[in-house]
C-alpha cells in the first residue's frame, strides 16, 4: 500500500509532514527544516517517557496497555510465549518508545523499515553515538527480519541516561503478527472505528 492510502489516526493526521506528505513522529528530530526519520531526538523521547506521551502522535496515553512494533526474533519469541501460555519478559532495554495501539498499527504500515521483512535501514539510527549492544540493530543495512508484530504490553519502564532514553516493556497482552504490514489494515480500521465511537 502507498503510505498516503493508509487511514490515519486523528492525532497522526494533525502531525507536521515532510515534503512528501509523511506525518512526522513526535520523537523524530528536525535538521535544516527536514525531519530525520531514522533518528530519535533525545529530548523529545525523554519528554514522551516522562509524560506518558505517544512516541508517534505526542498525545497522552491513558493508563493501561501500550504498544510497540517489534520484528525478527523478538516478534517470534513473544508469539511463541503467548501461544504456550508462558510469561514473556525481555529485560533488555530498547531505545524505541511506546505508543497508542492505532498509532503503532499505522506506523507498522507506513514506515518502510517496519512494513517489509526484506527492508533494510538506509542510515544508522544512532545520533551522536556509536552502535552498542542496545543499538547494534539500528545500523545501515540491518534487516527487520522475517516476522513483524504490533504488540501490546501491560506496562513499560524507562530510564534516562546522559545520552539515551531506554525503555523496557513488560507482560505482553496482545500480539498482532504480520509478514507484510499491509496485513494490519483490518486491525487499524477496526481500531479507528472504535476510537470514532468513543
MOCORNOR-V918844 format. One record per pair of residues at least 24 apart in sequence whose C-alpha atoms are under 6 Angstrom apart, sorted by the first residue. I is the first residue (numbers start at 0). J is the second residue. D is the distance in whole Angstrom. If there is no record, write none. Layout:
BEGIN
i=I j=J d=D
i=I j=J d=D
END
This chain:
BEGIN
i=2 j=109 d=5
i=10 j=56 d=6
i=11 j=56 d=5
i=24 j=55 d=4
i=25 j=54 d=5
i=25 j=55 d=5
i=25 j=56 d=6
i=25 j=57 d=5
i=26 j=54 d=6
i=37 j=124 d=5
i=38 j=124 d=5
i=45 j=164 d=6
i=53 j=98 d=4
i=54 j=96 d=6
i=54 j=97 d=6
i=54 j=98 d=5
i=64 j=151 d=6
i=64 j=152 d=5
i=64 j=153 d=4
i=64 j=154 d=6
i=65 j=97 d=6
i=65 j=98 d=6
i=65 j=99 d=6
i=65 j=151 d=5
i=65 j=152 d=5
i=66 j=97 d=5
i=66 j=98 d=5
i=66 j=99 d=6
i=66 j=100 d=6
i=66 j=150 d=5
i=66 j=151 d=4
i=67 j=97 d=5
i=67 j=103 d=6
i=67 j=149 d=6
i=67 j=150 d=6
i=68 j=148 d=6
i=68 j=149 d=5
i=69 j=147 d=6
i=69 j=148 d=5
i=70 j=143 d=6
i=70 j=146 d=6
i=70 j=147 d=4
i=71 j=144 d=4
i=71 j=145 d=6
i=71 j=146 d=5
i=74 j=147 d=6
i=74 j=148 d=6
i=88 j=169 d=6
i=92 j=165 d=6
i=92 j=166 d=5
i=92 j=167 d=5
i=93 j=165 d=5
i=93 j=166 d=5
i=94 j=164 d=6
i=94 j=165 d=5
i=94 j=166 d=6
i=104 j=187 d=6
i=107 j=180 d=6
i=108 j=180 d=5
i=108 j=181 d=6
i=114 j=179 d=6
i=114 j=180 d=5
i=115 j=179 d=5
i=116 j=143 d=6
i=116 j=144 d=5
i=116 j=145 d=5
i=118 j=142 d=6
i=146 j=178 d=5
i=147 j=176 d=6
i=147 j=177 d=5
i=147 j=178 d=6
i=148 j=175 d=5
i=148 j=176 d=4
i=148 j=177 d=6
i=149 j=175 d=5
i=150 j=174 d=5
END
